Amino acid sequence: MIPDHSTQSEQDTIPEITLRIPGPWESPEELQDALAKSGTGYILPTPGPGSEMNLLHEPDGQRFRLSAVEPDDKIVELFAGSGRMSP
């Protein structure tokens, strides 16, 4: 039997990702440009007024809701301590 998902909203089916990763991007726009140049098929479309930010995999249409937060120095320290990033 195929489950009935007619009551499930689109919002329930899109995974949420909160990026807390230090990177070279100063803004969502810089991340948008880097993704477009990466050739991975992922893009960060500019959200419309009142819309949420989504990461889109163009080849298959899969989307992931994103949230952006201000830089957190504690996160940078954690990554530096793991040897994945120099302080």
PyMOL Python script that loads the backbone (N, CA, C, O; Angstrom):
from pymol import cmd

cmd.read_pdbstr("""\
ATOM      1  N   MET A   1       0.839  -1.179   0.000  1.00  0.00           N
ATOM      2  CA  MET A   1       0.000   0.000   0.000  1.00  0.00           C
ATOM      3  C   MET A   1       0.889   1.248   0.000  1.00  0.00           C
ATOM      4  O   MET A   1       1.869   1.313   0.741  1.00  0.00           O
ATOM      5  N   ILE A   2       0.554   2.212  -0.810  1.00  0.00           N
ATOM      6  CA  ILE A   2       1.311   3.468  -0.899  1.00  0.00           C
ATOM      7  C   ILE A   2       0.750   4.436   0.130  1.00  0.00           C
ATOM      8  O   ILE A   2      -0.457   4.675   0.164  1.00  0.00           O
ATOM      9  N   PRO A   3       1.640   5.010   0.994  1.00  0.00           N
ATOM     10  CA  PRO A   3       1.153   5.934   2.019  1.00  0.00           C
ATOM     11  C   PRO A   3       0.561   7.192   1.396  1.00  0.00           C
ATOM     12  O   PRO A   3       1.018   7.650   0.349  1.00  0.00           O
ATOM     13  N   ASP A   4      -0.450   7.741   2.042  1.00  0.00           N
ATOM     14  CA  ASP A   4      -1.109   8.967   1.592  1.00  0.00           C
ATOM     15  C   ASP A   4      -0.412  10.155   2.244  1.00  0.00           C
ATOM     16  O   ASP A   4      -0.498  10.343   3.458  1.00  0.00           O
ATOM     17  N   HIS A   5       0.278  10.955   1.435  1.00  0.00           N
ATOM     18  CA  HIS A   5       0.990  12.132   1.949  1.00  0.00           C
ATOM     19  C   HIS A   5       0.242  13.413   1.634  1.00  0.00           C
ATOM     20  O   HIS A   5       0.828  14.494   1.694  1.00  0.00           O
ATOM     21  N   SER A   6      -1.025  13.322   1.304  1.00  0.00           N
ATOM     22  CA  SER A   6      -1.772  14.500   0.881  1.00  0.00           C
ATOM     23  C   SER A   6      -1.913  15.532   1.995  1.00  0.00           C
ATOM     24  O   SER A   6      -2.127  16.710   1.710  1.00  0.00           O
ATOM     25  N   THR A   7      -1.800  15.120   3.259  1.00  0.00           N
ATOM     26  CA  THR A   7      -1.909  16.081   4.353  1.00  0.00           C
ATOM     27  C   THR A   7      -0.551  16.628   4.775  1.00  0.00           C
ATOM     28  O   THR A   7      -0.477  17.540   5.598  1.00  0.00           O
ATOM     29  N   GLN A   8       0.520  16.076   4.217  1.00  0.00           N
ATOM     30  CA  GLN A   8       1.859  16.525   4.555  1.00  0.00           C
ATOM     31  C   GLN A   8       2.179  17.777   3.747  1.00  0.00           C
ATOM     32  O   GLN A   8       2.063  17.778   2.522  1.00  0.00           O
ATOM     33  N   SER A   9       2.581  18.839   4.434  1.00  0.00           N
ATOM     34  CA  SER A   9       2.879  20.087   3.739  1.00  0.00           C
ATOM     35  C   SER A   9       4.275  20.024   3.140  1.00  0.00           C
ATOM     36  O   SER A   9       5.100  19.204   3.544  1.00  0.00           O
ATOM     37  N   GLU A  10       4.531  20.895   2.176  1.00  0.00           N
ATOM     38  CA  GLU A  10       5.863  20.974   1.556  1.00  0.00           C
ATOM     39  C   GLU A  10       6.904  21.282   2.609  1.00  0.00           C
ATOM     40  O   GLU A  10       8.019  20.763   2.553  1.00  0.00           O
ATOM     41  N   GLN A  11       6.549  22.128   3.574  1.00  0.00           N
ATOM     42  CA  GLN A  11       7.486  22.515   4.626  1.00  0.00           C
ATOM     43  C   GLN A  11       7.936  21.285   5.423  1.00  0.00           C
ATOM     44  O   GLN A  11       9.078  21.242   5.881  1.00  0.00           O
ATOM     45  N   ASP A  12       7.070  20.297   5.597  1.00  0.00           N
ATOM     46  CA  ASP A  12       7.420  19.097   6.336  1.00  0.00           C
ATOM     47  C   ASP A  12       8.386  18.200   5.575  1.00  0.00           C
ATOM     48  O   ASP A  12       9.052  17.359   6.180  1.00  0.00           O
ATOM     49  N   THR A  13       8.475  18.362   4.272  1.00  0.00           N
ATOM     50  CA  THR A  13       9.294  17.463   3.469  1.00  0.00           C
ATOM     51  C   THR A  13      10.653  18.034   3.102  1.00  0.00           C
ATOM     52  O   THR A  13      11.462  17.325   2.504  1.00  0.00           O
ATOM     53  N   ILE A  14      10.934  19.287   3.436  1.00  0.00           N
ATOM     54  CA  ILE A  14      12.213  19.902   3.102  1.00  0.00           C
ATOM     55  C   ILE A  14      13.103  19.888   4.340  1.00  0.00           C
ATOM     56  O   ILE A  14      12.764  20.523   5.339  1.00  0.00           O
ATOM     57  N   PRO A  15      14.244  19.176   4.303  1.00  0.00           N
ATOM     58  CA  PRO A  15      15.151  19.160   5.467  1.00  0.00           C
ATOM     59  C   PRO A  15      15.675  20.559   5.764  1.00  0.00           C
ATOM     60  O   PRO A  15      15.871  21.358   4.849  1.00  0.00           O
ATOM     61  N   GLU A  16      15.898  20.853   7.026  1.00  0.00           N
ATOM     62  CA  GLU A  16      16.434  22.150   7.421  1.00  0.00           C
ATOM     63  C   GLU A  16      17.907  22.002   7.773  1.00  0.00           C
ATOM     64  O   GLU A  16      18.290  21.094   8.511  1.00  0.00           O
ATOM     65  N   ILE A  17      18.728  22.901   7.240  1.00  0.00           N
ATOM     66  CA  ILE A  17      20.161  22.903   7.514  1.00  0.00           C
ATOM     67  C   ILE A  17      20.525  24.278   8.071  1.00  0.00           C
ATOM     68  O   ILE A  17      20.229  25.299   7.450  1.00  0.00           O
ATOM     69  N   THR A  18      21.161  24.305   9.231  1.00  0.00           N
ATOM     70  CA  THR A  18      21.673  25.556   9.776  1.00  0.00           C
ATOM     71  C   THR A  18      23.183  25.501   9.639  1.00  0.00           C
ATOM     72  O   THR A  18      23.844  24.699  10.298  1.00  0.00           O
ATOM     73  N   LEU A  19      23.729  26.355   8.782  1.00  0.00           N
ATOM     74  CA  LEU A  19      25.177  26.382   8.565  1.00  0.00           C
ATOM     75  C   LEU A  19      25.854  27.090   9.730  1.00  0.00           C
ATOM     76  O   LEU A  19      25.629  28.276   9.971  1.00  0.00           O
ATOM     77  N   ARG A  20      26.669  26.358  10.434  1.00  0.00           N
ATOM     78  CA  ARG A  20      27.456  26.929  11.530  1.00  0.00           C
ATOM     79  C   ARG A  20      28.911  26.589  11.244  1.00  0.00           C
ATOM     80  O   ARG A  20      29.664  26.202  12.137  1.00  0.00           O
ATOM     81  N   ILE A  21      29.286  26.740   9.993  1.00  0.00           N
ATOM     82  CA  ILE A  21      30.615  26.353   9.538  1.00  0.00           C
ATOM     83  C   ILE A  21      31.378  27.611   9.143  1.00  0.00           C
ATOM     84  O   ILE A  21      30.921  28.358   8.278  1.00  0.00           O
ATOM     85  N   PRO A  22      32.525  27.859   9.757  1.00  0.00           N
ATOM     86  CA  PRO A  22      33.291  29.019   9.335  1.00  0.00           C
ATOM     87  C   PRO A  22      33.761  28.832   7.895  1.00  0.00           C
ATOM     88  O   PRO A  22      34.202  27.747   7.515  1.00  0.00           O
ATOM     89  N   GLY A  23      33.667  29.862   7.121  1.00  0.00           N
ATOM     90  CA  GLY A  23      34.090  29.786   5.734  1.00  0.00           C
ATOM     91  C   GLY A  23      34.529  31.138   5.237  1.00  0.00           C
ATOM     92  O   GLY A  23      34.472  32.125   5.970  1.00  0.00           O
ATOM     93  N   PRO A  24      34.966  31.189   4.000  1.00  0.00           N
ATOM     94  CA  PRO A  24      35.489  32.430   3.443  1.00  0.00           C
ATOM     95  C   PRO A  24      34.405  33.394   2.975  1.00  0.00           C
ATOM     96  O   PRO A  24      34.731  34.456   2.446  1.00  0.00           O
ATOM     97  N   TRP A  25      33.125  33.061   3.152  1.00  0.00           N
ATOM     98  CA  TRP A  25      32.047  33.898   2.644  1.00  0.00           C
ATOM     99  C   TRP A  25      31.665  34.949   3.668  1.00  0.00           C
ATOM    100  O   TRP A  25      31.431  34.642   4.837  1.00  0.00           O
ATOM    101  N   GLU A  26      31.605  36.171   3.222  1.00  0.00           N
ATOM    102  CA  GLU A  26      31.224  37.279   4.103  1.00  0.00           C
ATOM    103  C   GLU A  26      29.719  37.488   4.137  1.00  0.00           C
ATOM    104  O   GLU A  26      29.205  38.197   5.002  1.00  0.00           O
ATOM    105  N   SER A  27      29.013  36.872   3.195  1.00  0.00           N
ATOM    106  CA  SER A  27      27.567  37.097   3.102  1.00  0.00           C
ATOM    107  C   SER A  27      26.921  35.934   2.355  1.00  0.00           C
ATOM    108  O   SER A  27      27.614  35.162   1.692  1.00  0.00           O
ATOM    109  N   PRO A  28      25.596  35.803   2.458  1.00  0.00           N
ATOM    110  CA  PRO A  28      24.900  34.794   1.662  1.00  0.00           C
ATOM    111  C   PRO A  28      25.136  34.983   0.158  1.00  0.00           C
ATOM    112  O   PRO A  28      25.154  34.009  -0.594  1.00  0.00           O
ATOM    113  N   GLU A  29      25.316  36.224  -0.273  1.00  0.00           N
ATOM    114  CA  GLU A  29      25.557  36.491  -1.688  1.00  0.00           C
ATOM    115  C   GLU A  29      26.900  35.908  -2.139  1.00  0.00           C
ATOM    116  O   GLU A  29      27.009  35.392  -3.251  1.00  0.00           O
ATOM    117  N   GLU A  30      27.917  35.990  -1.284  1.00  0.00           N
ATOM    118  CA  GLU A  30      29.217  35.406  -1.626  1.00  0.00           C
ATOM    119  C   GLU A  30      29.121  33.882  -1.690  1.00  0.00           C
ATOM    120  O   GLU A  30      29.736  33.256  -2.553  1.00  0.00           O
ATOM    121  N   LEU A  31      28.353  33.287  -0.779  1.00  0.00           N
ATOM    122  CA  LEU A  31      28.137  31.845  -0.830  1.00  0.00           C
ATOM    123  C   LEU A  31      27.382  31.478  -2.101  1.00  0.00           C
ATOM    124  O   LEU A  31      27.686  30.471  -2.741  1.00  0.00           O
ATOM    125  N   GLN A  32      26.410  32.284  -2.461  1.00  0.00           N
ATOM    126  CA  GLN A  32      25.626  32.082  -3.688  1.00  0.00           C
ATOM    127  C   GLN A  32      26.562  32.068  -4.907  1.00  0.00           C
ATOM    128  O   GLN A  32      26.454  31.186  -5.759  1.00  0.00           O
ATOM    129  N   ASP A  33      27.456  33.020  -4.990  1.00  0.00           N
ATOM    130  CA  ASP A  33      28.408  33.094  -6.108  1.00  0.00           C
ATOM    131  C   ASP A  33      29.348  31.885  -6.120  1.00  0.00           C
ATOM    132  O   ASP A  33      29.621  31.317  -7.177  1.00  0.00           O
ATOM    133  N   ALA A  34      29.845  31.492  -4.930  1.00  0.00           N
ATOM    134  CA  ALA A  34      30.767  30.358  -4.853  1.00  0.00           C
ATOM    135  C   ALA A  34      30.076  29.068  -5.288  1.00  0.00           C
ATOM    136  O   ALA A  34      30.678  28.254  -5.988  1.00  0.00           O
ATOM    137  N   LEU A  35      28.828  28.873  -4.887  1.00  0.00           N
ATOM    138  CA  LEU A  35      28.090  27.679  -5.298  1.00  0.00           C
ATOM    139  C   LEU A  35      27.871  27.667  -6.809  1.00  0.00           C
ATOM    140  O   LEU A  35      28.024  26.631  -7.456  1.00  0.00           O
ATOM    141  N   ALA A  36      27.516  28.809  -7.361  1.00  0.00           N
ATOM    142  CA  ALA A  36      27.277  28.893  -8.804  1.00  0.00           C
ATOM    143  C   ALA A  36      28.543  28.544  -9.595  1.00  0.00           C
ATOM    144  O   ALA A  36      28.463  27.924 -10.656  1.00  0.00           O
ATOM    145  N   LYS A  37      29.704  28.941  -9.080  1.00  0.00           N
ATOM    146  CA  LYS A  37      30.972  28.679  -9.760  1.00  0.00           C
ATOM    147  C   LYS A  37      31.514  27.274  -9.510  1.00  0.00           C
ATOM    148  O   LYS A  37      32.426  26.833 -10.209  1.00  0.00           O
ATOM    149  N   SER A  38      30.964  26.567  -8.524  1.00  0.00           N
ATOM    150  CA  SER A  38      31.531  25.279  -8.107  1.00  0.00           C
ATOM    151  C   SER A  38      31.293  24.145  -9.097  1.00  0.00           C
ATOM    152  O   SER A  38      32.050  23.174  -9.115  1.00  0.00           O
ATOM    153  N   GLY A  39      30.256  24.251  -9.918  1.00  0.00           N
ATOM    154  CA  GLY A  39      29.947  23.191 -10.867  1.00  0.00           C
ATOM    155  C   GLY A  39      29.349  21.942 -10.229  1.00  0.00           C
ATOM    156  O   GLY A  39      29.339  20.879 -10.850  1.00  0.00           O
ATOM    157  N   THR A  40      28.849  22.052  -8.993  1.00  0.00           N
ATOM    158  CA  THR A  40      28.296  20.899  -8.288  1.00  0.00           C
ATOM    159  C   THR A  40      26.817  20.668  -8.581  1.00  0.00           C
ATOM    160  O   THR A  40      26.266  19.617  -8.253  1.00  0.00           O
ATOM    161  N   GLY A  41      26.181  21.659  -9.200  1.00  0.00           N
ATOM    162  CA  GLY A  41      24.746  21.560  -9.443  1.00  0.00           C
ATOM    163  C   GLY A  41      23.922  22.195  -8.340  1.00  0.00           C
ATOM    164  O   GLY A  41      22.701  22.300  -8.454  1.00  0.00           O
ATOM    165  N   TYR A  42      24.594  22.626  -7.259  1.00  0.00           N
ATOM    166  CA  TYR A  42      23.879  23.297  -6.166  1.00  0.00           C
ATOM    167  C   TYR A  42      23.899  24.803  -6.399  1.00  0.00           C
ATOM    168  O   TYR A  42      24.918  25.372  -6.792  1.00  0.00           O
ATOM    169  N   ILE A  43      22.770  25.430  -6.152  1.00  0.00           N
ATOM    170  CA  ILE A  43      22.686  26.886  -6.228  1.00  0.00           C
ATOM    171  C   ILE A  43      21.914  27.381  -5.012  1.00  0.00           C
ATOM    172  O   ILE A  43      21.202  26.622  -4.354  1.00  0.00           O
ATOM    173  N   LEU A  44      22.070  28.644  -4.737  1.00  0.00           N
ATOM    174  CA  LEU A  44      21.364  29.297  -3.643  1.00  0.00           C
ATOM    175  C   LEU A  44      20.522  30.408  -4.263  1.00  0.00           C
ATOM    176  O   LEU A  44      20.964  31.554  -4.343  1.00  0.00           O
ATOM    177  N   PRO A  45      19.292  30.066  -4.706  1.00  0.00           N
ATOM    178  CA  PRO A  45      18.469  31.085  -5.352  1.00  0.00           C
ATOM    179  C   PRO A  45      18.149  32.229  -4.391  1.00  0.00           C
ATOM    180  O   PRO A  45      17.998  32.018  -3.187  1.00  0.00           O
ATOM    181  N   THR A  46      18.050  33.427  -4.930  1.00  0.00           N
ATOM    182  CA  THR A  46      17.677  34.579  -4.117  1.00  0.00           C
ATOM    183  C   THR A  46      16.220  34.429  -3.703  1.00  0.00           C
ATOM    184  O   THR A  46      15.342  34.332  -4.560  1.00  0.00           O
ATOM    185  N   PRO A  47      15.950  34.410  -2.385  1.00  0.00           N
ATOM    186  CA  PRO A  47      14.565  34.241  -1.947  1.00  0.00           C
ATOM    187  C   PRO A  47      13.736  35.485  -2.249  1.00  0.00           C
ATOM    188  O   PRO A  47      14.235  36.609  -2.196  1.00  0.00           O
ATOM    189  N   GLY A  48      12.479  35.268  -2.562  1.00  0.00           N
ATOM    190  CA  GLY A  48      11.558  36.378  -2.770  1.00  0.00           C
ATOM    191  C   GLY A  48      11.167  36.993  -1.440  1.00  0.00           C
ATOM    192  O   GLY A  48      11.501  36.447  -0.388  1.00  0.00           O
ATOM    193  N   PRO A  49      10.468  38.112  -1.464  1.00  0.00           N
ATOM    194  CA  PRO A  49      10.035  38.754  -0.218  1.00  0.00           C
ATOM    195  C   PRO A  49       9.202  37.777   0.620  1.00  0.00           C
ATOM    196  O   PRO A  49       8.248  37.173   0.132  1.00  0.00           O
ATOM    197  N   GLY A  50       9.585  37.640   1.882  1.00  0.00           N
ATOM    198  CA  GLY A  50       8.864  36.760   2.796  1.00  0.00           C
ATOM    199  C   GLY A  50       9.156  35.285   2.609  1.00  0.00           C
ATOM    200  O   GLY A  50       8.562  34.452   3.294  1.00  0.00           O
ATOM    201  N   SER A  51      10.066  34.934   1.688  1.00  0.00           N
ATOM    202  CA  SER A  51      10.412  33.535   1.441  1.00  0.00           C
ATOM    203  C   SER A  51      11.645  33.142   2.237  1.00  0.00           C
ATOM    204  O   SER A  51      12.444  33.988   2.637  1.00  0.00           O
ATOM    205  N   GLU A  52      11.784  31.833   2.459  1.00  0.00           N
ATOM    206  CA  GLU A  52      12.951  31.311   3.154  1.00  0.00           C
ATOM    207  C   GLU A  52      14.067  31.025   2.162  1.00  0.00           C
ATOM    208  O   GLU A  52      13.824  30.843   0.969  1.00  0.00           O
ATOM    209  N   MET A  53      15.296  30.989   2.673  1.00  0.00           N
ATOM    210  CA  MET A  53      16.449  30.655   1.852  1.00  0.00           C
ATOM    211  C   MET A  53      16.480  29.139   1.660  1.00  0.00           C
ATOM    212  O   MET A  53      16.289  28.387   2.615  1.00  0.00           O
ATOM    213  N   ASN A  54      16.721  28.691   0.423  1.00  0.00           N
ATOM    214  CA  ASN A  54      16.810  27.268   0.115  1.00  0.00           C
ATOM    215  C   ASN A  54      18.051  26.983  -0.714  1.00  0.00           C
ATOM    216  O   ASN A  54      18.428  27.772  -1.580  1.00  0.00           O
ATOM    217  N   LEU A  55      18.680  25.852  -0.441  1.00  0.00           N
ATOM    218  CA  LEU A  55      19.750  25.327  -1.266  1.00  0.00           C
ATOM    219  C   LEU A  55      19.079  24.399  -2.267  1.00  0.00           C
ATOM    220  O   LEU A  55      18.320  23.515  -1.870  1.00  0.00           O
ATOM    221  N   LEU A  56      19.340  24.578  -3.541  1.00  0.00           N
ATOM    222  CA  LEU A  56      18.689  23.802  -4.592  1.00  0.00           C
ATOM    223  C   LEU A  56      19.725  22.996  -5.364  1.00  0.00           C
ATOM    224  O   LEU A  56      20.741  23.534  -5.803  1.00  0.00           O
ATOM    225  N   HIS A  57      19.461  21.702  -5.527  1.00  0.00           N
ATOM    226  CA  HIS A  57      20.286  20.859  -6.388  1.00  0.00           C
ATOM    227  C   HIS A  57      19.566  20.828  -7.728  1.00  0.00           C
ATOM    228  O   HIS A  57      18.583  20.104  -7.886  1.00  0.00           O
ATOM    229  N   GLU A  58      20.042  21.601  -8.687  1.00  0.00           N
ATOM    230  CA  GLU A  58      19.336  21.771  -9.967  1.00  0.00           C
ATOM    231  C   GLU A  58      19.118  20.469 -10.739  1.00  0.00           C
ATOM    232  O   GLU A  58      18.043  20.293 -11.314  1.00  0.00           O
ATOM    233  N   PRO A  59      20.088  19.547 -10.780  1.00  0.00           N
ATOM    234  CA  PRO A  59      19.864  18.350 -11.596  1.00  0.00           C
ATOM    235  C   PRO A  59      18.629  17.531 -11.201  1.00  0.00           C
ATOM    236  O   PRO A  59      17.952  16.979 -12.069  1.00  0.00           O
ATOM    237  N   ASP A  60      18.330  17.450  -9.891  1.00  0.00           N
ATOM    238  CA  ASP A  60      17.178  16.635  -9.488  1.00  0.00           C
ATOM    239  C   ASP A  60      16.081  17.432  -8.789  1.00  0.00           C
ATOM    240  O   ASP A  60      15.049  16.866  -8.429  1.00  0.00           O
ATOM    241  N   GLY A  61      16.283  18.727  -8.591  1.00  0.00           N
ATOM    242  CA  GLY A  61      15.257  19.581  -7.989  1.00  0.00           C
ATOM    243  C   GLY A  61      15.152  19.469  -6.478  1.00  0.00           C
ATOM    244  O   GLY A  61      14.261  20.076  -5.884  1.00  0.00           O
ATOM    245  N   GLN A  62      16.037  18.708  -5.836  1.00  0.00           N
ATOM    246  CA  GLN A  62      15.979  18.553  -4.392  1.00  0.00           C
ATOM    247  C   GLN A  62      16.345  19.874  -3.722  1.00  0.00           C
ATOM    248  O   GLN A  62      17.307  20.537  -4.109  1.00  0.00           O
ATOM    249  N   ARG A  63      15.554  20.248  -2.702  1.00  0.00           N
ATOM    250  CA  ARG A  63      15.770  21.515  -2.004  1.00  0.00           C
ATOM    251  C   ARG A  63      15.989  21.276  -0.516  1.00  0.00           C
ATOM    252  O   ARG A  63      15.474  20.322   0.067  1.00  0.00           O
ATOM    253  N   PHE A  64      16.767  22.171   0.076  1.00  0.00           N
ATOM    254  CA  PHE A  64      17.049  22.138   1.505  1.00  0.00           C
ATOM    255  C   PHE A  64      16.881  23.552   2.038  1.00  0.00           C
ATOM    256  O   PHE A  64      17.485  24.493   1.523  1.00  0.00           O
ATOM    257  N   ARG A  65      16.066  23.698   3.063  1.00  0.00           N
ATOM    258  CA  ARG A  65      15.855  25.009   3.682  1.00  0.00           C
ATOM    259  C   ARG A  65      17.118  25.383   4.452  1.00  0.00           C
ATOM    260  O   ARG A  65      17.681  24.549   5.160  1.00  0.00           O
ATOM    261  N   LEU A  66      17.562  26.624   4.318  1.00  0.00           N
ATOM    262  CA  LEU A  66      18.766  27.098   4.991  1.00  0.00           C
ATOM    263  C   LEU A  66      18.436  28.230   5.939  1.00  0.00           C
ATOM    264  O   LEU A  66      17.480  28.979   5.735  1.00  0.00           O
ATOM    265  N   SER A  67      19.242  28.341   6.976  1.00  0.00           N
ATOM    266  CA  SER A  67      19.205  29.479   7.885  1.00  0.00           C
ATOM    267  C   SER A  67      20.627  29.999   7.988  1.00  0.00           C
ATOM    268  O   SER A  67      21.563  29.209   8.111  1.00  0.00           O
ATOM    269  N   ALA A  68      20.803  31.286   7.943  1.00  0.00           N
ATOM    270  CA  ALA A  68      22.132  31.879   8.096  1.00  0.00           C
ATOM    271  C   ALA A  68      22.186  32.593   9.440  1.00  0.00           C
ATOM    272  O   ALA A  68      21.217  33.230   9.854  1.00  0.00           O
ATOM    273  N   VAL A  69      23.315  32.482  10.112  1.00  0.00           N
ATOM    274  CA  VAL A  69      23.504  33.159  11.387  1.00  0.00           C
ATOM    275  C   VAL A  69      24.811  33.938  11.340  1.00  0.00           C
ATOM    276  O   VAL A  69      25.679  33.680  10.507  1.00  0.00           O
ATOM    277  N   GLU A  70      24.929  34.879  12.238  1.00  0.00           N
ATOM    278  CA  GLU A  70      26.153  35.673  12.315  1.00  0.00           C
ATOM    279  C   GLU A  70      27.325  34.770  12.711  1.00  0.00           C
ATOM    280  O   GLU A  70      27.120  33.740  13.353  1.00  0.00           O
ATOM    281  N   PRO A  71      28.549  35.149  12.334  1.00  0.00           N
ATOM    282  CA  PRO A  71      29.723  34.361  12.712  1.00  0.00           C
ATOM    283  C   PRO A  71      29.807  34.176  14.222  1.00  0.00           C
ATOM    284  O   PRO A  71      29.423  35.058  14.991  1.00  0.00           O
ATOM    285  N   ASP A  72      30.309  33.030  14.630  1.00  0.00           N
ATOM    286  CA  ASP A  72      30.435  32.679  16.040  1.00  0.00           C
ATOM    287  C   ASP A  72      31.889  32.276  16.295  1.00  0.00           C
ATOM    288  O   ASP A  72      32.334  31.234  15.814  1.00  0.00           O
ATOM    289  N   ASP A  73      32.630  33.092  17.044  1.00  0.00           N
ATOM    290  CA  ASP A  73      34.043  32.829  17.292  1.00  0.00           C
ATOM    291  C   ASP A  73      34.274  31.488  17.983  1.00  0.00           C
ATOM    292  O   ASP A  73      35.326  30.878  17.792  1.00  0.00           O
ATOM    293  N   LYS A  74      33.322  31.019  18.775  1.00  0.00           N
ATOM    294  CA  LYS A  74      33.484  29.729  19.456  1.00  0.00           C
ATOM    295  C   LYS A  74      33.521  28.582  18.446  1.00  0.00           C
ATOM    296  O   LYS A  74      34.256  27.613  18.633  1.00  0.00           O
ATOM    297  N   ILE A  75      32.733  28.691  17.381  1.00  0.00           N
ATOM    298  CA  ILE A  75      32.726  27.656  16.349  1.00  0.00           C
ATOM    299  C   ILE A  75      34.084  27.641  15.643  1.00  0.00           C
ATOM    300  O   ILE A  75      34.625  26.572  15.360  1.00  0.00           O
ATOM    301  N   VAL A  76      34.630  28.816  15.362  1.00  0.00           N
ATOM    302  CA  VAL A  76      35.944  28.902  14.722  1.00  0.00           C
ATOM    303  C   VAL A  76      36.983  28.202  15.592  1.00  0.00           C
ATOM    304  O   VAL A  76      37.833  27.473  15.080  1.00  0.00           O
ATOM    305  N   GLU A  77      36.919  28.422  16.915  1.00  0.00           N
ATOM    306  CA  GLU A  77      37.865  27.789  17.831  1.00  0.00           C
ATOM    307  C   GLU A  77      37.723  26.265  17.798  1.00  0.00           C
ATOM    308  O   GLU A  77      38.726  25.553  17.843  1.00  0.00           O
ATOM    309  N   LEU A  78      36.506  25.766  17.722  1.00  0.00           N
ATOM    310  CA  LEU A  78      36.282  24.318  17.659  1.00  0.00           C
ATOM    311  C   LEU A  78      36.895  23.711  16.401  1.00  0.00           C
ATOM    312  O   LEU A  78      37.541  22.665  16.462  1.00  0.00           O
ATOM    313  N   PHE A  79      36.690  24.369  15.265  1.00  0.00           N
ATOM    314  CA  PHE A  79      37.260  23.859  14.021  1.00  0.00           C
ATOM    315  C   PHE A  79      38.779  23.960  14.048  1.00  0.00           C
ATOM    316  O   PHE A  79      39.462  23.058  13.563  1.00  0.00           O
ATOM    317  N   ALA A  80      39.320  25.038  14.604  1.00  0.00           N
ATOM    318  CA  ALA A  80      40.770  25.204  14.674  1.00  0.00           C
ATOM    319  C   ALA A  80      41.372  24.102  15.537  1.00  0.00           C
ATOM    320  O   ALA A  80      42.443  23.586  15.214  1.00  0.00           O
ATOM    321  N   GLY A  81      40.705  23.733  16.626  1.00  0.00           N
ATOM    322  CA  GLY A  81      41.183  22.687  17.523  1.00  0.00           C
ATOM    323  C   GLY A  81      41.169  21.299  16.888  1.00  0.00           C
ATOM    324  O   GLY A  81      41.887  20.402  17.331  1.00  0.00           O
ATOM    325  N   SER A  82      40.361  21.125  15.864  1.00  0.00           N
ATOM    326  CA  SER A  82      40.274  19.809  15.220  1.00  0.00           C
ATOM    327  C   SER A  82      41.307  19.647  14.111  1.00  0.00           C
ATOM    328  O   SER A  82      41.438  18.566  13.536  1.00  0.00           O
ATOM    329  N   GLY A  83      42.041  20.716  13.809  1.00  0.00           N
ATOM    330  CA  GLY A  83      43.066  20.652  12.764  1.00  0.00           C
ATOM    331  C   GLY A  83      42.489  20.855  11.371  1.00  0.00           C
ATOM    332  O   GLY A  83      43.218  20.744  10.385  1.00  0.00           O
ATOM    333  N   ARG A  84      41.188  21.153  11.267  1.00  0.00           N
ATOM    334  CA  ARG A  84      40.574  21.356   9.954  1.00  0.00           C
ATOM    335  C   ARG A  84      40.668  22.795   9.472  1.00  0.00           C
ATOM    336  O   ARG A  84      40.365  23.094   8.317  1.00  0.00           O
ATOM    337  N   MET A  85      41.089  23.682  10.362  1.00  0.00           N
ATOM    338  CA  MET A  85      41.159  25.092   9.988  1.00  0.00           C
ATOM    339  C   MET A  85      42.185  25.763  10.884  1.00  0.00           C
ATOM    340  O   MET A  85      42.216  25.515  12.090  1.00  0.00           O
ATOM    341  N   SER A  86      43.012  26.599  10.312  1.00  0.00           N
ATOM    342  CA  SER A  86      43.996  27.290  11.136  1.00  0.00           C
ATOM    343  C   SER A  86      43.341  28.491  11.797  1.00  0.00           C
ATOM    344  O   SER A  86      42.491  29.133  11.180  1.00  0.00           O
ATOM    345  N   PRO A  87      43.711  28.820  13.041  1.00  0.00           N
ATOM    346  CA  PRO A  87      43.086  29.949  13.766  1.00  0.00           C
ATOM    347  C   PRO A  87      43.431  31.286  13.149  1.00  0.00           C
ATOM    348  O   PRO A  87      42.987  32.325  13.638  1.00  0.00           O
TER     349      PRO A  87
END
""", "prot")
cmd.dss("prot")
cmd.show_as("cartoon", "prot")
cmd.util.cbc("prot")
cmd.orient("prot")
